[in-house]
Amino acid sequence: MIPRRPLLLAGVLLLLAACSGRPGVDEPLASAAEATPPPTRAIPSDPPSLPAAPETDTPTATEEPAMTQTDTEWGRIWDALPASFPVYPGAVETEEAGGGEPVSATFSAAAAPDELATWMQSRLELATYSTEALSGPLEDGSFVLDSVGDANCKIETTVAPAGDLTIITVRYGADCPFE
């Protein structure tokens, strides 16, 4: 006598195989041309964004570094200018510091020294600094603008010709606000 359970189990498996839609033993496989490719998953065109970098103590481009001051023969100065300080349109910050004396900033511009000195004087006065003196043109063609503000704030701006460019050197006094 043949046990019924294995036969019953074999029959159920054959029935499931026939109903599953997969090719059976007697059924020929579809040719490559008739075969339909499996569905594909859409891949985003933009790569996934990386997680944010951990916070560090180093300054970023949007952070201002701690401002320092330096003692000079002229007096104590800031080692930089505040963002609100007027800069002649088209002037470019440069390392060309006249005489090697520490300065707050140095710019070069393609304009005449007298034009630049007058422009700086008017812009500093608009920024509430009074003109103490405008000297020049000196023997070398330069101008020196001495400006004062509240609470002993002093600014010295030197405008000197240098070939086709004019060099603007600023000493921004340590008593001046840095905003």
C-alpha positions as CSV (number, residue, x, y, z in Angstrom):
1,M,0.0,0.0,0.0
2,I,1.3,3.5,-0.9
3,P,1.1,6.1,1.8
4,R,-1.5,8.8,1.0
5,R,0.2,11.8,2.5
6,P,3.3,11.9,0.2
7,L,1.0,11.5,-2.8
8,L,-1.3,14.1,-1.6
9,L,1.6,16.5,-1.0
10,A,3.1,15.8,-4.4
11,G,-0.3,16.5,-6.1
12,V,-0.7,19.8,-4.2
13,L,2.8,20.9,-5.2
14,L,2.1,20.1,-8.9
15,L,-1.2,22.0,-8.7
16,L,0.6,25.0,-7.2
17,A,3.3,24.9,-9.8
18,A,0.8,24.8,-12.6
19,C,-1.2,27.7,-11.2
20,S,1.8,29.9,-10.4
21,G,2.3,31.2,-14.0
22,R,5.9,30.0,-14.2
23,P,6.9,27.7,-17.0
24,G,6.5,24.1,-16.1
25,V,8.5,21.1,-17.2
26,D,6.4,20.5,-20.3
27,E,6.0,24.2,-21.1
28,P,8.6,25.8,-23.4
29,L,10.5,28.9,-22.1
30,A,9.7,32.2,-23.9
31,S,12.3,33.4,-26.4
32,A,14.5,36.4,-25.4
33,A,12.5,38.6,-27.8
34,E,9.2,37.6,-26.2
35,A,10.5,37.9,-22.6
36,T,9.5,41.1,-20.8
37,P,12.1,42.6,-18.7
38,P,11.5,42.8,-15.0
39,P,10.2,46.2,-13.8
40,T,13.0,48.7,-13.1
41,R,13.2,51.0,-10.1
42,A,13.5,54.7,-10.7
43,I,16.9,56.1,-9.8
44,P,16.9,59.8,-8.7
45,S,19.1,62.0,-10.9
46,D,20.4,64.0,-8.0
47,P,22.7,62.0,-5.6
48,P,21.5,61.9,-2.0
49,S,22.7,64.8,0.1
50,L,25.4,64.2,2.7
51,P,24.7,64.6,6.3
52,A,25.7,68.0,7.8
53,A,29.3,68.3,9.0
54,P,29.7,68.4,12.7
55,E,30.1,71.8,14.3
56,T,33.7,72.9,14.9
57,D,35.4,75.8,16.5
58,T,37.0,77.0,13.3
59,P,35.5,80.1,11.6
60,T,33.6,79.7,8.4
61,A,33.3,82.1,5.5
62,T,30.3,83.7,7.1
63,E,31.8,84.1,10.5
64,E,34.2,87.0,11.3
65,P,37.4,86.0,13.0
66,A,38.2,87.6,16.3
67,M,39.5,91.1,15.6
68,T,42.9,92.1,16.9
69,Q,44.8,95.4,17.3
70,T,48.4,96.4,16.8
71,D,50.5,99.3,18.2
72,T,52.1,101.5,15.5
73,E,54.0,104.8,15.4
74,W,50.7,106.4,14.5
75,G,48.9,104.8,17.4
76,R,47.0,101.7,18.2
77,I,44.9,100.4,15.3
78,W,42.5,97.6,14.4
79,D,44.1,95.0,12.2
80,A,41.1,95.1,9.8
81,L,38.2,97.4,8.8
82,P,34.6,96.9,9.7
83,A,32.2,95.9,6.9
84,S,30.6,99.4,7.1
85,F,33.8,101.3,6.2
86,P,33.5,103.0,2.8
87,V,35.6,101.5,0.1
88,Y,36.0,103.2,-3.3
89,P,33.9,101.4,-6.1
90,G,36.2,99.0,-8.0
91,A,39.0,99.1,-5.4
92,V,40.6,95.8,-4.6
93,E,42.2,94.8,-1.3
94,T,45.9,94.3,-1.8
95,E,49.0,93.5,0.2
96,E,50.8,96.6,-1.0
97,A,51.4,98.4,2.3
98,G,53.5,101.5,2.0
99,G,56.7,101.4,4.1
100,G,56.0,98.1,5.8
101,E,54.2,99.9,8.7
102,P,51.2,97.9,10.0
103,V,47.9,99.2,8.6
104,S,44.2,98.2,9.0
105,A,43.7,97.7,5.2
106,T,45.3,98.6,1.8
107,F,43.4,98.9,-1.5
108,S,44.3,99.6,-5.0
109,A,42.1,101.5,-7.5
110,A,42.3,102.8,-11.0
111,A,41.6,106.4,-10.2
112,A,43.5,109.6,-9.7
113,P,44.7,110.3,-6.1
114,D,42.9,113.6,-5.8
115,E,39.6,112.0,-6.9
116,L,40.1,109.2,-4.4
117,A,41.0,111.5,-1.5
118,T,37.9,113.7,-2.2
119,W,35.7,110.6,-2.5
120,M,37.0,109.1,0.8
121,Q,36.6,112.5,2.6
122,S,32.9,112.8,1.5
123,R,32.1,109.2,2.4
124,L,33.7,109.3,5.8
125,E,31.8,112.6,6.5
126,L,28.6,110.8,5.5
127,A,29.5,108.1,8.0
128,T,29.6,110.8,10.7
129,Y,33.4,111.3,10.8
130,S,34.7,114.8,10.7
131,T,37.7,115.9,8.6
132,E,40.5,117.1,10.8
133,A,42.8,117.7,7.8
134,L,43.3,116.9,4.2
135,S,46.9,117.3,3.2
136,G,48.2,117.2,-0.4
137,P,49.2,116.8,-2.9
138,L,52.5,116.1,-1.3
139,E,55.8,115.9,-3.2
140,D,55.2,112.3,-4.2
141,G,51.6,113.1,-5.4
142,S,50.0,111.5,-2.3
143,F,47.2,112.9,0.0
144,V,46.7,112.2,3.7
145,L,43.2,112.5,5.1
146,D,42.9,112.7,8.9
147,S,39.3,112.0,10.2
148,V,37.9,111.9,13.7
149,G,34.8,110.4,15.3
150,D,33.2,110.0,18.7
151,A,35.2,108.9,21.8
152,N,38.8,109.6,20.4
153,C,38.2,107.7,17.2
154,K,40.9,108.6,14.6
155,I,41.3,107.4,11.1
156,E,44.2,108.1,8.8
157,T,43.7,107.5,5.1
158,T,46.7,107.8,2.7
159,V,46.1,108.0,-1.0
160,A,49.3,107.6,-3.1
161,P,49.9,107.1,-6.8
162,A,51.6,103.9,-7.9
163,G,52.0,103.7,-11.7
164,D,48.6,103.2,-13.3
165,L,47.0,102.5,-9.9
166,T,46.4,104.5,-6.7
167,I,47.1,102.8,-3.3
168,I,44.7,103.6,-0.5
169,T,46.1,102.8,3.0
170,V,43.9,103.0,6.1
171,R,44.8,103.1,9.7
172,Y,41.6,102.6,11.7
173,G,42.1,103.7,15.3
174,A,41.6,101.2,18.1
175,D,39.1,103.7,19.8
176,C,36.8,103.5,16.7
177,P,33.8,101.2,16.8
178,F,34.2,97.9,15.0
179,E,30.7,97.0,13.7
